[in-house]
């Protein structure tokens, strides 16, 4: 195996780096021909339950794009069946839950996650990758309590989160009980991933941008503080990320995290001007990956320059890769990020 590339870990810890590391959310799968071939035969759920196959899909972008990290291929709802949530991932829809949370009793009925019993396939995938295959860090991940709760209360994906937000303010006892339950699950889940070999962690609070700052502080920030405080004991870099949540960037920066992930709505420069001093991750608009290369390069240049000026920066997209993106574009982008940032960092 070639020398281990720890650039992302050093960037996340604020240490000296020779080039800006890059990885892409949803880099595994989506637009890769090899992955699409696998998907003809297996569903997402079936892939994640087969460790060798899941490891293959997870490693593909590392081989193809030369990115500085792999991220485990799985869905954020993967641990929910372990606590008693009946969830199915429906093609073209997303996670659909047949026993949504409606009352405080529904919350009390939830069980506790036992990683070795409930998600052994995830742990085995991590071990295969980290012990045998990868020469870059594997990023483990989990969904944050608000985002998971939104699926559990709405019964599936939502654009408005009306049921979730009304439950949150109308049933505070049930809400905080649910937050505690999901915090326990997340801490257990992430600890198991790190013990299996994950070298960094990202918590996806994908939909928390639906809340205003005041509600975030009351209903979400305490549970996120608790989760990250516990996870710090694992001594791996911690990244937080959400979509459409620029108004919460300073709230995230207050959390005991190492890296704040930004979507494309807030530039690295603006984040710095707002007082964010921690390493930042992001944040090319993924839609631009369909544009001509000269436009991609021009936009990436600005992000790289602002990242270098900020200090430590991990290059990523502002959200995930989508199916129409050509793998060759991501390979070229990674090469450009590495080369251009290396020139600036000399």
C-alpha atoms as one frame of an Amber mdcrd trajectory, in Angstrom:
protein
   0.000   0.000   0.000   1.257   3.510  -0.810   2.026   5.992   1.966  -1.010
   7.062   3.996  -2.276  10.484   2.912  -3.284  12.327   6.094  -3.678  15.792
   4.503  -7.393  15.992   5.343  -6.775  15.089   8.988  -4.063  17.733   9.287
  -6.257  20.359   7.604  -9.115  19.547   9.978  -6.825  19.956  12.985  -5.465
  23.265  11.764  -1.980  21.869  11.102   0.344  22.773   8.227  -0.614  21.332
   4.833   1.099  21.441   1.443  -2.120  21.458  -0.585  -5.834  21.867   0.053
  -7.402  18.418   0.458 -10.553  17.608  -1.501 -13.422  15.158  -1.241 -17.025
  15.354  -2.404 -20.257  14.609  -0.627 -22.033  11.723  -2.377 -18.815  11.034
  -4.288 -19.431   7.283  -3.972 -21.980   6.169  -6.511 -24.349   8.501  -8.288
 -22.561   9.151 -11.581 -19.946   6.395 -11.754 -20.506   3.823 -14.532 -19.185
   1.000 -12.320 -21.631   1.962  -9.598 -24.552   2.199 -12.020 -23.745  -1.328
 -13.121 -23.894  -2.518  -9.490 -27.199  -0.645  -9.037 -28.757  -2.553 -11.926
 -28.516  -5.609  -9.705 -28.726  -4.292  -6.122 -30.612  -1.577  -4.208 -28.804
   0.886  -1.909 -29.923  -1.171   1.066 -28.630  -4.402  -0.486 -25.267  -2.812
  -1.315 -24.779  -1.495   2.230 -25.581  -4.910   3.696 -22.777  -6.571   1.683
 -19.479  -5.347   3.177 -17.203  -6.335   0.273 -19.510  -4.687  -2.267 -20.049
  -1.619  -0.091 -16.290  -1.252   0.390 -15.832  -1.439  -3.399 -18.367   1.367
  -3.972 -16.857   3.491  -1.161 -13.332   3.164  -2.569 -14.200   3.839  -6.225
 -13.922   7.661  -6.050 -10.576   7.436  -4.253  -9.218   5.385  -7.144 -10.928
   7.417  -9.861 -10.646  11.003  -8.614  -7.591  10.850  -6.319  -9.554  12.525
  -3.516  -8.026  12.916  -0.067 -10.727  10.987   1.803 -13.345   8.300   1.327
 -16.792   8.623   2.851 -18.681   5.528   3.825 -21.403   4.598   1.354 -24.654
   4.318   3.278 -27.787   6.276   4.114 -28.317   8.464   7.165 -31.318   6.337
   8.185 -29.197   3.149   8.358 -29.223   2.893  12.200 -32.941   3.667  12.658
 -34.250   0.081  12.332 -31.983  -0.774  15.279 -34.050   1.459  17.567 -37.404
   0.268  16.230 -38.161   2.536  13.266 -39.609   0.705  10.263 -37.884   2.486
   7.387 -37.582   1.558   3.726 -35.641   3.481   1.108 -37.907   3.851  -1.921
 -36.285   4.592  -5.274 -37.020   8.115  -6.426 -38.553   9.027  -3.049 -36.035
   8.403  -0.274 -36.586   7.034   3.246 -40.227   6.179   3.976 -41.282   5.349
   7.544 -44.409   3.318   8.292 -44.471   3.966  12.062 -43.911   7.741  12.394
 -43.472   9.410  15.773 -46.648  11.126  16.961 -46.584  11.066  20.782 -44.218
  11.003  23.727 -45.144   7.333  24.172 -43.888   6.625  20.636 -40.548   8.063
  21.726 -40.452   6.011  24.927 -41.167   2.877  22.864 -37.921   3.314  20.910
 -35.089   0.941  21.798 -31.317   1.379  22.023 -28.851   0.780  19.231 -26.540
  -2.215  19.593 -24.022  -1.718  16.752 -22.641  -5.279  16.769 -26.171  -6.715
  16.502 -27.960  -4.037  14.482 -25.367  -2.755  11.987 -22.560  -5.361  11.835
 -22.395  -4.881   8.047 -21.400  -1.201   8.519 -18.620  -2.081  10.942 -17.348
  -4.874   8.693 -17.263  -2.511   5.695 -15.203  -0.002   7.693 -12.752  -2.708
   8.783 -12.276  -3.978   5.220 -11.583  -0.442   3.972  -9.325   0.783   6.749
  -7.351  -2.386   7.369  -6.884  -3.552   3.784  -7.733  -1.004   1.108  -7.509
   2.731   1.758  -4.462   4.977   1.874  -6.648   7.994   2.750  -8.855   8.587
   5.821 -12.321   7.064   5.851 -14.951   9.573   6.974 -17.731   7.979   8.979
 -20.992   9.814   9.391 -24.416  10.070  10.948 -27.508  12.166  10.521 -28.086
  14.809  13.190 -31.140  14.545  15.466 -33.219  17.258  13.750 -32.730  15.748
  10.297 -33.461  12.218  11.510 -36.460  13.463  13.508 -37.834  15.160  10.393
 -38.037  11.766   8.639 -39.364  10.053  11.742 -42.154  12.603  12.288 -43.073
  13.405   8.671 -42.932   9.722   7.692 -40.577  10.512   4.807 -38.888  13.403
   2.971 -40.487  16.834   3.317 -40.057  20.254   1.728 -41.686  22.223   4.523
 -41.103  20.207   7.741 -44.491  21.471   8.972 -45.226  18.427  11.131 -41.715
  18.400  12.566 -41.641  22.065  13.512 -45.145  22.054  14.964 -44.316  18.893
  17.005 -41.118  20.568  18.213 -42.887  23.632  19.634 -46.204  21.991  20.652
 -44.820  18.846  22.295 -41.567  19.968  23.950 -41.485  17.031  26.366 -41.753
  14.541  23.502 -39.327  16.581  21.376 -36.549  16.704  23.971 -37.081  13.015
  24.780 -36.645  12.280  21.074 -33.527  14.463  20.894 -32.038  12.565  23.852
 -32.868   9.213  22.276 -31.305  10.220  18.947 -28.262  11.691  20.702 -27.675
   8.395  22.520 -28.035   6.512  19.232 -25.679   8.867  17.376 -22.968   8.722
  20.036 -23.156   4.910  20.115 -23.209   4.673  16.317 -20.279   7.029  15.725
 -18.206   5.490  18.506 -18.629   2.081  16.853 -17.573   3.528  13.479 -14.425
   5.071  14.960 -13.584   1.894  16.859 -13.905  -0.007  13.574 -11.433   2.348
  11.871 -13.113   5.591  10.710 -10.579   8.431  10.976 -12.908  11.464  10.803
 -16.619  12.070  11.303 -19.174  14.271   9.588 -22.569  14.925  11.133 -25.121
  15.813   8.477 -27.814  18.153   9.752 -29.073  18.353   6.209 -32.457  19.976
   6.862 -31.864  22.072   9.987 -31.724  25.198   7.816 -35.544  25.079   8.047
 -35.223  26.535  11.573 -34.478  30.102  12.590 -31.593  30.934  14.928 -33.789
  31.328  17.999 -35.442  27.909  17.606 -32.077  26.328  16.808 -30.635  27.635
  20.066 -33.575  26.370  22.120 -34.450  23.055  20.479 -31.264  21.845  18.730
 -28.055  23.411  19.986 -28.100  21.700  23.426 -28.326  18.227  21.894 -25.643
  19.004  19.281 -23.348  20.320  22.035 -23.865  17.099  23.969 -23.178  14.894
  20.938 -19.991  16.675  19.887 -18.731  16.941  23.480 -19.006  13.160  23.800
 -17.498  12.514  20.350 -14.469  14.694  21.125 -13.323  11.914  23.440 -12.746
   9.745  20.345  -9.928  12.068  19.245 -10.888  12.218  15.565 -11.740  15.381
  13.573 -15.421  16.324  13.737 -17.184  18.101  10.866 -20.689  19.541  10.876
 -22.700  20.344   7.753 -26.182  21.387   6.669 -27.920  22.837   3.620 -29.488
  26.284   3.376 -28.255  27.074   6.866 -25.867  30.010   6.442 -27.767  31.838
   9.188 -26.662  29.071  11.575 -22.946  29.111  10.672 -21.936  31.007  13.819
 -24.040  28.647  15.952 -22.160  25.680  14.455 -18.842  27.424  15.014 -19.707
  27.612  18.741 -20.100  23.828  18.907 -17.136  21.649  19.961 -16.374  20.751
  16.311 -13.141  20.968  14.342 -14.537  21.910  10.930 -17.591  23.887   9.829
 -18.999  22.739   6.476 -20.606  25.408   4.291 -22.978  25.112   1.371 -22.566
  27.460  -1.629 -24.730  30.238  -0.178 -22.041  31.554   2.182 -18.535  32.160
   0.852 -15.392  31.242   2.774 -14.489  34.952   2.885 -17.887  35.973   4.298
 -17.702  33.197   6.886 -14.328  34.546   8.021 -15.749  38.076   8.205 -18.518
  36.719  10.442 -15.896  35.482  12.899 -15.569  31.823  11.861 -11.912  31.041
  12.558 -12.028  27.221  12.557 -11.114  25.246   9.422 -13.921  25.455   6.870
 -15.138  22.899   4.340 -16.787  23.635   1.013 -18.271  24.896  -1.107 -18.632
  24.802  -4.907 -22.248  24.771  -6.064 -22.645  21.221  -7.456 -24.819  22.531
 -10.305 -21.732  24.234 -11.727 -20.210  20.819 -12.438 -22.384  20.751 -15.571
 -20.885  24.049 -16.806 -17.889  24.422 -19.133 -14.544  23.703 -17.520 -13.369
  27.347 -17.670 -16.345  28.352 -15.469 -15.713  25.509 -13.005 -12.032  26.461
 -12.794 -12.805  30.147 -12.300 -15.267  29.445  -9.448 -13.009  26.826  -7.848
 -10.081  29.281  -7.959 -11.975  31.798  -5.850 -12.893  29.158  -3.261  -9.316
  27.813  -3.096  -7.855  31.333  -2.782 -10.300  32.264  -0.028  -9.595  28.967
   1.723  -5.840  29.507   1.682  -6.297  33.057   2.952  -8.635  31.813   5.696
  -6.038  29.300   6.885  -7.024  25.667   6.772  -9.670  24.618   4.308 -11.047
  21.365   2.919 -12.395  21.663  -0.618 -15.826  20.141  -1.184 -19.102  20.869
  -2.896 -21.871  22.857  -1.253 -24.031  19.726  -1.396 -23.762  16.254  -2.936
 -22.723  15.037  -6.380 -25.793  14.331  -8.504 -26.197  11.668 -11.230 -25.567
  13.892 -14.288 -22.038  14.834 -13.226 -19.278  13.266 -15.315 -16.607  11.394
 -13.308 -13.947  12.992 -15.550 -15.046  16.426 -14.306 -14.520  15.443 -10.671
 -11.121  13.962 -11.485 -10.054  17.145 -13.259 -11.397  19.309 -10.435  -9.487
  17.346  -7.777  -6.273  17.677  -9.786  -6.850  21.416 -10.133  -7.562  21.879
  -6.406  -4.358  20.042  -5.522  -2.129  21.840  -8.033  -3.459  25.365  -7.664
  -3.581  25.257  -3.854  -0.027  23.840  -3.734   1.199  26.862  -5.730  -0.560
  29.253  -3.354   0.694  27.458  -0.242   4.374  27.461  -1.253
